[in-house]
Amino acid sequence: MKVFEEMKFKNLTIKNRIVRSATHSMLGNIDGTISDEELDMFEELASNDIGLIVAGQFFVSPKGIVRPGSNELAEDYQIERASKIISRVRPYGTKVIAQLNHAGAKAYPEDNKVGPSVIELEEGKQAREMRVNEIESVIEDFIDAAYRAKLSGMDGVEIHCAHDYLLCEFLTPSFNKRTDKYGETYEGRFLIVKKIIQEIKNKCGADYPIFVKVNSNAAEENEQYTSDLKKMIPEFKRLGVEAVEFSGSNFIHMKYSDHNYFVESAMNIKGNTDIPIIVVGGIRNFEDMEAVLEAGVDMISISRPLISEPDLITRLKNGQEKARCVSCNKCFTVGKKRCILN
C-alpha cells in the first residue's frame, strides 16, 4: 500500500505517509507545559504506525492562547517538557514537528482578542485591530518559539495559518481590511507569514524544516482568498517550506457521509507548483487514504479519528472497516475525556 511507503521531503524523511494532524489535546498543564498524559498520548500514537506527529498546538505567547492549559513554547522553561515528546516517540521511528500558533480573535481571555482588523467571531466578543508594533512583536514571538522547538529536539515546525486563528485572519480578505503594509493587497496580507518563515530560517538554519497549514477555502470572499492562495503556494516553495497542509474553513460542518473533503480544492490550489502537500479531513479508512494519495497528495493527515482511536491504524490493519469517529465534534467540548465514545 502506498500509505506505508517512505516520504522524503527536502530536509526530512518520514517512514510512511500517515500524519497525525495537530489538535488541542485538552490535557496540557496550566503553566503551558506538556503533561504526562500528553506524553502517554504521543507514545500511543507513535506505537501505532503514525509516521509524523504534528504536536500542539503550541502557542507562541501567553496573550495568544485559546484557553487555560494550552500548550506553549513562549518561555524557555517550557522546552524541557516538550523535549520529552521526542524521547517517547523515537523508539518507534516517528518524527515530530511542533505546530506554532497565536489565537488572534479566538484568544483567551477577551481582553487578549486581537486581529488584523476589528473581528467578531463570537457574538459580543470583539477583537480589536492590532497596531503595527504589536504585529512585529508577534513575528518575534513565532521566531523565538520556533527556536525553542529546535532546542527541544523537534524535527521541525508547522506555522498554523488555518481555522480562523491570527495568521489565517491576516491571510483571509474578509477578515483583513487593513490599509497599511500588512493588508489591502495580496502581498500585504501575506507579509506577516512571509516574515515569520524568513526569520525562522535565519534563526534556526536554512535546513530546519518548516511546514505551513492553511485553509483550502474561505467562508466569505472565497474567490479572492483562493486567488491569493494560488500565489502563495509558489512563494512557499521559494521560501523553503517543506510542505503545505490543507484543511478548510468548514470542516466542522461536513457530514459524516462526506469523505476526503479538501483534496480537490488542495490540488487545484497547488496547481503545477512542485511542493509536497498534505491533506486532512474526512479520511476514515485505507480506501480513503489510498484515494487521496492516488489523487496526487503526498501525505494523508488525520485528527478527530485519532482522538477517538489513537490505535486506528493498527485496528484497520487488523480488519476494522473504518474509523468509529462520526464527526460529531464533541471532542471540542468534552474536555479531558476527548471523545464521547471513550
C-alpha positions in Angstrom: 0.0 0.0 0.0 1.3 3.5 -0.9 0.3 4.8 2.5 3.1 2.8 4.1 5.8 4.0 1.6 8.5 6.3 2.9 8.1 10.0 2.3 11.2 12.1 1.6 11.0 15.8 1.9 13.9 18.2 1.2 15.1 18.1 4.8 13.1 15.4 6.5 12.3 11.7 5.8 9.2 10.1 7.2 8.7 6.3 7.5 5.2 6.3 5.9 2.6 8.7 4.6 0.5 9.0 7.8 0.3 12.3 9.7 -1.4 12.9 13.0 -2.7 16.4 12.4 -2.3 18.9 15.3 -5.1 19.3 17.7 -5.6 21.0 21.0 -5.2 18.0 23.4 -7.2 19.4 26.4 -4.6 17.7 28.5 -1.9 20.4 29.0 -0.5 21.7 32.3 -1.8 25.1 33.4 1.7 26.6 33.0 1.8 25.8 29.3 4.0 22.7 29.6 3.3 19.2 28.2 1.6 16.9 30.7 2.4 13.3 31.5 -1.0 12.4 29.9 0.1 14.1 26.7 3.4 12.2 26.7 1.4 8.9 27.0 -0.8 10.1 24.2 2.1 10.8 21.9 3.7 7.5 22.6 0.5 5.6 21.9 0.2 7.4 18.6 3.8 6.6 17.7 3.4 3.0 18.6 0.5 2.6 16.2 2.2 3.4 12.9 2.0 7.2 12.8 4.9 8.4 10.7 4.7 12.1 11.5 3.1 13.7 14.6 2.3 17.4 14.4 2.4 18.2 18.1 0.5 21.1 19.6 -0.9 23.4 19.0 1.9 25.3 20.8 1.0 28.9 21.4 3.8 31.5 20.9 2.6 34.0 23.5 0.6 33.8 26.8 -1.6 36.5 25.3 -2.3 34.3 22.3 -3.6 31.1 24.0 -7.1 29.8 23.2 -7.9 28.5 26.7 -6.2 27.9 30.1 -4.0 24.8 29.9 -3.0 25.4 26.3 0.5 24.2 25.4 3.0 26.9 24.9 6.6 27.5 23.6 6.5 31.1 24.8 9.1 30.7 27.6 12.4 28.8 27.9 11.2 26.7 30.9 8.7 25.0 28.5 11.5 23.5 26.4 12.4 20.7 28.8 8.9 19.1 28.9 8.5 19.5 25.1 11.8 17.6 24.7 10.3 14.6 26.4 7.9 14.0 23.4 10.9 13.2 21.3 12.3 10.6 23.7 8.9 8.9 23.9 8.3 8.6 20.1 11.8 8.0 18.8 11.9 4.2 19.6 9.0 3.8 17.0 10.8 5.7 14.2 8.2 8.5 14.4 9.1 12.1 13.6 7.6 15.1 15.4 7.1 18.8 14.4 5.7 21.5 16.7 2.7 23.4 15.4 3.1 27.1 16.4 0.1 29.3 16.7 -1.4 32.6 18.0 -5.2 32.5 18.7 -5.8 36.1 17.5 -9.5 36.8 17.6 -10.0 33.5 19.5 -7.6 34.4 22.3 -8.4 33.9 26.0 -9.4 36.0 27.9 -11.5 38.5 26.0 -9.0 41.4 26.6 -6.4 39.5 24.6 -8.6 39.1 21.4 -6.8 40.8 18.5 -6.9 40.6 14.8 -5.6 42.3 11.6 -8.9 44.3 11.8 -11.8 44.5 14.1 -13.3 41.0 14.1 -16.2 39.4 15.9 -16.1 35.6 15.6 -18.5 35.2 18.5 -21.4 37.5 19.2 -20.4 40.2 21.7 -16.7 39.1 21.8 -15.0 41.6 19.5 -11.3 41.5 18.7 -9.5 44.9 18.3 -7.3 45.8 15.4 -3.6 45.3 16.1 -1.1 48.1 15.9 2.0 47.6 13.7 4.3 47.3 16.6 2.2 44.5 18.0 2.4 42.7 14.7 6.1 43.0 14.7 6.2 41.7 18.3 4.1 38.6 17.3 6.5 37.9 14.5 9.3 37.8 17.0 7.2 35.5 19.2 6.9 33.0 16.4 10.7 33.1 15.7 11.5 32.6 19.4 9.0 29.7 19.7 10.5 28.0 16.6 14.0 28.3 18.2 12.7 26.7 21.4 11.1 23.9 19.3 14.5 23.3 17.7 16.2 23.3 21.1 13.7 20.8 22.4 14.7 18.4 19.6 11.6 18.8 17.4 12.2 17.7 13.8 10.7 21.0 12.5 7.8 23.4 13.0 4.4 23.9 11.4 3.1 27.5 11.1 -0.7 27.5 11.7 -2.4 29.7 9.2 -5.8 28.0 9.2 -9.0 27.7 11.2 -9.5 31.4 11.8 -6.6 31.9 14.1 -4.4 35.0 13.9 -2.3 34.2 10.8 -5.4 32.8 9.0 -7.1 36.1 9.8 -4.3 38.1 8.1 -4.4 35.8 5.0 -8.2 36.0 4.7 -9.6 39.0 2.8 -12.9 39.0 4.6 -11.0 39.4 7.9 -8.1 41.6 6.9 -9.3 45.1 6.0 -6.1 46.9 6.8 -4.9 49.6 4.5 -1.2 49.6 5.6 1.6 47.3 4.6 0.0 44.3 6.4 -3.2 44.4 4.3 -5.0 45.8 1.3 -3.2 43.7 -1.3 -2.2 40.0 -1.6 1.4 41.0 -0.8 0.2 42.9 2.3 -2.0 40.1 3.6 0.9 37.6 3.1 3.6 39.8 4.6 3.3 38.6 8.3 3.6 34.9 7.3 6.4 35.6 4.8 8.4 37.4 7.5 7.9 34.6 10.0 9.1 32.0 7.6 12.2 34.0 6.5 13.2 34.9 10.1 12.7 31.3 11.4 15.1 30.2 8.6 17.6 32.9 9.7 17.3 31.9 13.4 17.1 28.1 13.1 19.1 27.5 9.9 18.1 27.2 6.3 17.8 23.4 6.6 15.4 23.4 9.6 12.1 22.1 8.3 9.1 24.5 8.2 5.6 23.3 7.3 2.6 25.5 6.8 -1.1 24.8 7.5 -3.7 26.7 5.5 -7.4 26.6 4.8 -8.2 25.4 1.3 -11.3 27.7 1.2 -12.8 30.7 3.0 -16.4 31.2 4.3 -16.6 34.6 2.6 -14.8 36.2 -0.4 -13.6 32.7 -1.3 -12.7 33.7 -4.9 -10.2 36.3 -3.7 -8.9 34.0 -1.0 -8.3 31.2 -3.5 -6.6 33.6 -5.9 -4.3 34.8 -3.1 -3.5 31.2 -2.0 -2.6 30.2 -5.6 0.1 32.9 -5.5 1.3 31.9 -2.0 2.0 28.3 -2.9 5.0 29.0 -5.3 6.1 31.6 -2.7 6.1 28.9 0.0 8.3 26.9 -2.3 10.7 29.8 -2.8 10.9 30.4 0.9 12.0 26.8 1.5 8.8 25.5 3.1 8.9 21.7 3.4 5.2 21.0 2.7 1.8 22.7 2.9 -1.0 21.0 4.9 -4.5 21.8 3.6 -7.6 21.9 5.9 -10.7 24.0 5.4 -12.8 26.7 6.9 -15.9 24.5 7.0 -14.6 21.1 8.3 -16.9 21.3 11.3 -20.0 21.4 9.1 -19.1 18.5 6.9 -21.4 15.4 7.1 -20.3 12.0 8.3 -21.1 10.7 4.9 -18.5 13.1 3.3 -15.0 11.8 2.7 -11.7 13.4 1.7 -13.2 16.9 2.0 -10.4 19.1 0.7 -8.5 17.0 -1.8 -10.0 18.7 -4.9 -9.5 22.2 -3.7 -6.0 21.5 -2.5 -4.9 20.0 -5.8 -6.5 23.0 -7.6 -4.6 25.5 -5.4 -1.3 23.6 -5.7 -1.5 23.7 -9.5 1.8 23.0 -11.1 3.9 24.0 -8.1 6.4 21.4 -7.2 5.8 21.4 -3.4 4.6 18.5 -1.3 1.1 18.7 0.1 -0.7 17.1 3.0 -4.5 17.0 3.2 -6.7 16.5 6.3 -10.5 16.0 6.5 -12.8 13.0 6.2 -10.2 10.3 5.9 -11.6 7.3 7.6 -10.1 4.1 6.2 -7.3 2.7 4.0 -9.5 3.1 0.9 -9.8 6.8 1.6 -6.1 7.1 2.3 -5.1 5.4 -1.0 -7.6 7.5 -2.9 -6.1 10.7 -1.5 -2.6 9.6 -2.4 -3.6 8.5 -5.9 -5.1 11.9 -6.5 -1.6 13.4 -6.1 -1.4 14.3 -2.5 1.9 13.3 -0.8 0.7 12.5 2.8 -2.7 12.0 4.5 -3.4 13.7 7.8 -5.9 12.6 10.4 -7.1 14.4 13.5 -10.5 13.6 15.0 -10.5 9.8 14.2 -7.1 9.6 16.1 -8.7 11.4 19.1 -11.3 8.6 19.3 -8.9 5.8 18.4 -5.2 6.5 18.8 -4.6 3.0 17.6 -6.7 3.4 14.5 -4.1 2.3 12.0 -3.4 -0.9 13.9 -7.2 -1.5 14.1 -7.5 -1.0 10.3 -4.6 -3.4 9.8 -6.4 -6.0 11.9 -9.5 -5.8 9.8 -11.6 -3.0 11.3 -13.5 -1.5 8.3 -13.2 2.2 9.2 -12.7 4.7 12.0 -15.5 4.8 14.6 -15.4 8.6 14.7 -18.8 10.0 13.5 -17.6 13.7 13.2 -19.9 14.8 16.0 -17.3 17.4 17.0 -18.0 16.8 20.7 -14.2 16.4 21.1 -14.1 20.2 21.1 -16.3 20.5 24.2 -16.0 17.3 26.4 -12.6 18.2 27.9 -10.1 15.6 29.0 -12.5 12.8 28.0 -11.9 14.0 24.4 -14.4 11.6 22.8 -17.9 10.7 23.8 -17.2 7.1 22.7 -14.4 6.7 25.2 
